[in-house]
């Protein structure tokens, strides 16, 4: 009986801690629209065809860990370097979770450039509002060309893979929400690792498609998210492969 009693007391304590930790957080979240411009760090000229992913990252748990995503969006810059994400919400906050400063996290990438990862910078107390905004709304964001070897570019892209680890949980299928980013990053890794090039070049479309399918299927060829059909469709639409 004492073991059961101690277990119940522990569960009650953890529940009280969770309630206290999440006190003051809104029942729903929404976000303002985001408009920004990507420019070359050296020339200050607009950079077109840059893939931008915005992800509103949910935090939770006893040690404030990342536990999921409330919203994921993807877009591409136009000839003027502009990108735009529309406003959204309200959406209910999942139990025992909250948004912190990755609200959103912006991941910005174009082959031949260093990727950019941006978070919000406001103080924690200001982040308990239900309506979120981006520090980078209305700003110009600089990207640096990668000038080192292809081998070092592959290592650099491993850090981007870490930021995209949530999309590489193949069976969860969230990678299907950011096809342009997945194809752009995987194509650059393919070119740099196999062909030793930093600058984007044309590749064998069929070989690259097979590479993508193998990367996003499970052991034994299991394909729970339809990677074969998905990437076949996208590879055929050459305008979606960022060059």
C-alpha positions in Angstrom: 0.0 0.0 0.0 2.8 2.4 0.9 4.3 2.0 -2.6 0.9 2.8 -4.2 0.5 5.8 -1.9 4.0 7.1 -2.8 3.3 6.6 -6.5 0.0 8.6 -6.2 1.7 11.4 -4.2 4.4 11.6 -6.9 1.9 11.8 -9.7 0.0 14.5 -7.9 3.2 16.4 -7.2 4.3 16.2 -10.9 0.8 17.4 -11.9 1.0 20.4 -9.6 4.5 21.3 -10.9 3.2 21.1 -14.5 0.2 23.3 -13.7 2.4 25.8 -11.9 4.9 25.8 -14.8 2.3 26.5 -17.4 0.3 29.0 -15.3 -0.4 32.2 -17.3 0.0 30.6 -20.8 -2.9 31.3 -23.2 -5.5 28.7 -24.2 -5.0 29.5 -27.9 -2.2 30.8 -30.1 -2.2 32.8 -33.2 0.5 34.5 -35.3 0.9 37.7 -37.2 2.0 37.6 -40.9 5.7 37.8 -41.6 7.3 39.6 -44.5 11.1 39.9 -44.9 13.8 40.0 -47.6 16.9 37.9 -48.2 20.0 39.6 -49.5 23.5 38.6 -50.4 25.9 39.5 -47.5 28.6 40.8 -49.9 26.7 42.4 -52.7 23.6 43.4 -50.8 21.6 42.3 -53.8 18.3 40.3 -53.4 18.7 36.5 -53.4 15.9 34.7 -55.3 14.8 31.0 -54.9 15.8 30.8 -51.2 13.8 28.2 -49.3 12.4 29.5 -46.0 10.7 27.3 -43.4 8.9 28.8 -40.4 8.1 26.5 -37.5 6.4 27.4 -34.2 8.1 25.0 -31.8 6.2 23.6 -28.8 8.1 23.2 -25.5 7.1 21.1 -22.6 8.2 18.6 -20.0 9.9 18.9 -16.7 13.1 20.3 -18.3 11.5 22.5 -21.0 12.4 20.4 -24.0 11.1 20.6 -27.6 8.1 18.3 -27.8 6.6 19.1 -31.2 5.3 21.8 -33.6 2.2 23.9 -33.5 2.5 25.1 -37.1 4.9 24.5 -40.0 5.1 26.6 -43.2 7.3 26.8 -46.2 7.9 29.3 -48.9 10.5 30.5 -51.5 11.8 34.0 -52.1 10.9 35.8 -55.3 13.2 37.8 -57.6 13.2 40.7 -55.1 14.3 38.4 -52.3 11.0 38.8 -50.5 9.3 36.0 -48.6 5.9 36.0 -46.9 4.0 33.9 -44.4 0.3 34.6 -43.8 -1.2 35.1 -40.4 -2.8 32.1 -38.8 -4.9 31.1 -35.8 -6.3 30.9 -33.3 -5.3 27.3 -32.6 -5.7 25.6 -29.2 -2.5 25.1 -27.2 -1.9 21.3 -26.7 -2.0 20.3 -23.0 1.2 20.8 -21.0 3.0 22.7 -23.9 3.8 26.3 -24.7 5.6 28.4 -27.2 9.0 30.0 -26.3 11.3 32.0 -28.5 11.1 29.6 -31.5 7.8 31.2 -32.4 8.7 30.9 -35.1 12.1 29.5 -35.8 13.2 30.5 -39.3 15.4 28.2 -41.3 16.7 29.8 -44.5 18.7 27.9 -47.2 19.9 28.1 -50.8 22.5 25.8 -52.3 25.9 27.5 -52.4 25.2 29.6 -49.3 25.5 29.1 -45.6 22.1 28.3 -44.1 20.6 30.8 -41.6 18.7 29.8 -38.4 16.8 32.6 -36.6 14.9 32.7 -33.3 12.9 35.5 -31.7 14.8 37.7 -29.2 12.2 39.0 -26.8 12.4 38.5 -23.1 10.6 35.4 -21.7 7.9 37.3 -19.9 6.9 39.0 -23.2 6.3 35.6 -24.8 3.2 34.6 -22.8 0.9 36.5 -25.1 -1.4 34.4 -27.3 -0.6 36.4 -30.5 2.9 35.8 -31.7 5.1 37.8 -34.1 8.6 37.5 -35.6 11.5 39.7 -34.6 12.5 39.6 -38.3 9.3 40.9 -39.8 10.1 43.8 -42.1 13.8 43.1 -41.9 16.6 42.3 -44.5 18.3 39.0 -43.7 21.8 38.5 -45.1 23.1 35.2 -46.5 26.8 34.4 -46.9 28.2 32.4 -49.9 30.0 29.3 -48.8 33.6 29.6 -50.1 35.3 26.6 -48.6 35.6 23.0 -49.8 32.7 20.6 -50.7 33.8 18.3 -47.8 33.4 21.2 -45.3 30.1 22.2 -46.9 28.8 18.7 -46.1 29.9 19.2 -42.5 28.2 22.6 -42.4 24.9 21.0 -43.7 25.0 18.5 -40.9 24.2 21.4 -38.6 21.2 22.1 -40.8 20.2 18.5 -40.6 20.2 18.8 -36.8 17.8 21.7 -37.0 15.6 19.6 -39.3 15.8 16.5 -37.2 12.1 16.7 -36.6 11.5 16.3 -40.3 13.8 13.3 -40.5 11.6 11.2 -38.3 10.5 9.4 -41.4 7.4 7.6 -40.1 5.9 10.9 -38.8 5.6 12.3 -42.4 6.3 15.9 -41.4 8.9 16.1 -44.1 6.1 16.3 -46.6 5.2 19.7 -45.2 8.6 21.2 -46.4 9.4 19.5 -49.8 11.3 22.4 -51.2 13.7 22.5 -48.2 14.1 18.7 -48.2 14.9 18.6 -51.9 17.2 21.6 -51.8 19.2 20.3 -48.8 19.4 16.7 -50.0 20.4 17.8 -53.5 23.2 19.9 -52.1 24.4 17.1 -49.9 24.2 14.7 -52.8 26.2 17.1 -55.1 28.8 17.9 -52.4 29.3 14.4 -51.1 29.2 12.4 -54.3 30.5 14.9 -56.9 32.7 17.1 -54.7 31.0 20.4 -55.7 29.8 23.3 -53.6 28.0 25.2 -56.4 24.7 23.6 -57.5 25.0 21.7 -60.8 22.6 19.4 -62.8 22.4 15.9 -61.5 21.0 12.6 -62.9 17.3 13.1 -62.0 16.5 9.4 -61.7 19.6 8.7 -59.5 18.7 11.7 -57.2 15.1 10.5 -57.0 16.2 7.1 -55.8 18.5 8.7 -53.3 15.6 10.7 -51.9 13.3 7.7 -51.7 16.0 5.6 -49.9 16.5 8.5 -47.4 12.8 8.7 -46.5 11.8 5.1 -46.3 12.2 2.7 -43.4 14.3 -0.4 -43.0 13.2 -3.1 -45.3 11.8 -0.7 -47.9 8.7 0.1 -45.8 7.2 3.4 -47.1 4.5 4.6 -44.6 4.4 8.1 -46.0 4.5 7.4 -49.7 8.0 8.7 -50.3 8.3 7.0 -53.7 5.1 8.6 -55.2 5.8 11.9 -53.4 9.3 12.5 -54.7 8.6 11.1 -58.1 5.9 13.9 -58.4 8.2 16.6 -57.1 11.2 15.6 -59.2 9.1 15.8 -62.3 8.3 19.4 -61.5 11.8 20.8 -62.1 10.8 24.3 -61.0 10.5 22.9 -57.5 14.1 21.6 -57.4 16.1 24.6 -56.2 19.1 25.1 -58.4 
